[in-house]
Structure formats: structure tokens, C-alpha cells
Amino acid sequence: AARPIFYDDGRTTIEQKTEEVTSTGSRPPSFSLNDYFEVERTTALLVAEGYQRVALQFPDSLIPDATSLIQVLQERLPAVHFYILGDTSYGSESVDEVASEHIDADVVVHYGRAVLERTRRLPVIYVFGRQEVEVDDIFEKLTAALAPPPSASSPLLIFYATSLHYKRDELAASLASRDLPHVYLSDIETFVNISPPAGSAFHPSPSPTLSPSTSSSSPSLSSTMEAPKTTDNVSASDIGADGSVSVNVKRGFNFSGRFFPSTTLSLSEGEDSSDGEREGPLYQILYLGNEDPTLTNLAMYFNQSTIYTYNPSTKVWRTENLRVNRLLQRRYFLMEKAKDTRIIGILVGTLAVAGYLEMIEHLKSVITAAGKKYYVIVVGKLNVPKLANFSEIDMFVYIASSEQSVFDSRDYYKPIVTPFELEIALTQREWSTSYLTNMKDVLNLPQLQPKDDTIEENPRMSLVNNSLVAPRSAPVATSSSLTVPENSAGTVAVYTASEHFLQRSFQGLEMKLGQTAVVDAVPGREGLPHVGYSVSNVGNEGG
């Protein structure tokens, strides 16, 4: 028999047929480079603010346009230094302040979909890109689907994906031309400049109560969510063709970077009371865009509302109530599991969102007061193999932006919860209609004591390890403690990661020095993985 050939002449690779694949989220051919990346608005803002070192952050799908875009920007602003940021630390949707500070950037221009969380150190210019949509088709389906129409007790709030922001003025004009009272369209700030707040960053001072709108169909607004607008917070509509910046005042309810003008809407439902409960009208929600984390965030926050979606790509109108119920059931199940965990991993998924340091300290205190151990882990982008290295941890809590914190952990070995869910599980806070994903909202909640397990007279079944858990008598005093006080059975429970390793059947390689016989090396197998191996000359199968 002929001896097999153990080399590759490259014929397979050369003759392989390939297909052109369009990356999801890339620039559609129908939009020019200047329009899609809003070159006019970007250069006007850079000139108006005097920025000299500019970081351009791209998602992977838009990297192919990066070199062409930077050439256009450099031709218009030759004195400005531009830098391209590609592989971001915590996901392309979040502003990468860490990489931007490596080049000492004055501002970040963020391209593509964004989570719109306020940054800690650098100003941000958002350029969302563009997605094709037919505005008339939206309102035709809206009129046909809403029966009865929105009312003062059940108004309709319209949110949209960031890629549709360029159509905001057209959506507003189309809405104004139709007889649709009690329908309100949100807006998005596209330029966020960092400036010291008037008070604490996480306890903003209430804005003055504004007078009611002159429109008979628009109730008044008493807003406590948004500060007056100045040149430190300028939207796209404030930049003129000549680059001038107009200043006006906008106040209104702010949800995940989206707000409603103060003179057109009363959002008392959005104002949480001291116990986290929302009161006011029961809103209907319409989201314009593909299924994404923004829709999930809306569904969790407005979980008592009827939610409609319109997909611009398929032009399909859909009601999402069943999907919302399934989401809530899944999150409630995770809260129940969190009650019985012993070791919790605090995953830091952002270094840019304002409030992440305060949230870390807050979670440490909540976990310690509940008598549990914690480990703080800075992970960057989450994936299954990375978290599988921490098998001693029972559950993770994820600190990230509001749209990234609600994480589907079905494929992970250990569940992942949000800070709000962990607080409900470990404290006396009850979960009602309010579901909070924003770090500022969670930090502003009143502090509550940990759950008192001493009221349980009988052991309960743990959802973590399917075993009975005896009620403990007192929480751990400090996070550095390795043991907890004696429980009702008079035994001491050790809550450390080392206990987990001692219970493993495999605890590492055993060297057995001096106990293994010395043997000569023998030939091994020959060959290539894609061709095959020859074992005819192998004298020992262990080679």
C-alpha cells in the first residue's frame, strides 16, 4: 500500500468556493458614508467644542468603513487628531472610556447602537447609524391596531431604536398631522458633555414643576428626573448648519437615555415612591425597532403595560405581553435561587457607566449583611468558558449598563442576576410592579435590613443544590469572616471557596515523585489532523 502523503499543497483552499456575507449591522448600500455617519453634525460639534484629540469607537460591523470615514474627517479638520477604537473592552454598545484614555482623548465619537448610559469621565457624541423605515406604514398599523385608542388614563408612549433617530422629526411631524391624542414620542440626546452635577451624581436635585401645556390633550408634568439643558447637554437638533449651538431648556422623564419633552407628558408612573412602587396611568408602549436589549429593558420596566412592537425590517406589528410574562417568570425563578446561595461573584461589566463603583460597595454591604461571601471579578466581555473557571461560586451578580445587566444566563453553568434582583432576594424588599435596571435607581432606593431567616421554624428546600437548608440565627458580622454563628443544629457552617475545592473529586495533577518508573521515549504517531495518522511504526501505544 502506498504511504499516505503528509503534506497539503493548498489545492483545497484555493479551489474552495466562498460566498459574500453581509455583516449584521453594517452600513446599508442605500446610505452614503456622509449621511450614515453624520459627518456634517460631527464636524460641527468638534469645531464648536474645540476638541483636538478624538477617539472614534466602531463596532465590528462598521470597521470596514473606518478608514474611509477618518479620511473624510481629516480632510475637513486637518488640525484634529483622530484615533480608531475597534475591539472594545466591555462590548461595542458601551462607550470605552478606558481605551480612550490611553490616547488621552478629549471626546469619544461612538458609532452604531448605544446603551446611552451617562459616562464618568469623557464627553460623548453619539452617531447611531441609520435603518430604513416607512413612517406612514407605522401609523397605519398603529391606527388599525389600537382599539380603543389611547386615552388620558392609558396613553401610548413611543420608543424607537437608536438607528431610527434620524427619522425622529419625520415621526413627530406625521404624528402631529394625525388625530392621535395621548400619543407621545420620545427623544434621545446625541451629545452628552460631562460636567460636575449640582448635587450628588446619584441624588439629583428636583427640577421645578412646569406649567401645563396649552394643548388640551396633554397633561402637565412635575419632573424630578432631568436637569435643565445647557450647552453641556446638546442634542442633534441644536446644531445648526453653520455649526452654531442653540441653547434651550428640556426637562422630562428620562428612561435609559430616552426622554419626553416636559410640556407634553405627565409621567407620574415613572416616578418611584419610597418603596419602589410606581403610581399613575397605566401606559401602553410601542417600540419601533428589531428585537434588542432596549426592548427587553422596556418590557421589564413597564411590566404592567401592554407592549407593542413594530419591526422596520419585516414591517410586522406584534403584541409582546406573552414574552414579557415569560421574562418575568424567569427572573423570579433566579431571585428564588439567589436566596439560597452561599458564595456570590460580583461581575464588574463596565468601567465607564457612572455609579459602578458605588454599586460595587452597595452590593458588598448587602451580601455581607445577609451572611454570605462575595468575590469581585472584573471580567470584560462575558462568555461561558470564562465564568466556568469560577465553579466554587454559586451565583453571579452583573454590574453593567441598564440594557446589559438583564443577562440571559441559560447557557452558563451558574445563573446571573441583576443588582436589583439580588437586593430583593437578600433583603426585606418585596418585588411588586417595579423592576429597576438603572444603577442610579437602585442606589436611590431606601436601605432595608436583610431577610430574617429566624422566623422560619422548619428547614426549606434549596433551589441551588436540591437540599434542605436550616434557618440561620444571625448574619455574618463582616465580609472577612470565614464562618457564621452557630445555627439551630449547633454546627458551624464554613462559607469559603476552599471548602468547595476540598469537595472536588479531582484536585489537580498528582506528581508522585519517585513512584513512577523511568522508561525510554518511543516513536509516536505520524500525520496531519485533516489527512490522518500512521500508527504502523509505533512500538508503544502510549507514545
Disulfide bonds with the S-S distance in Angstrom:
none
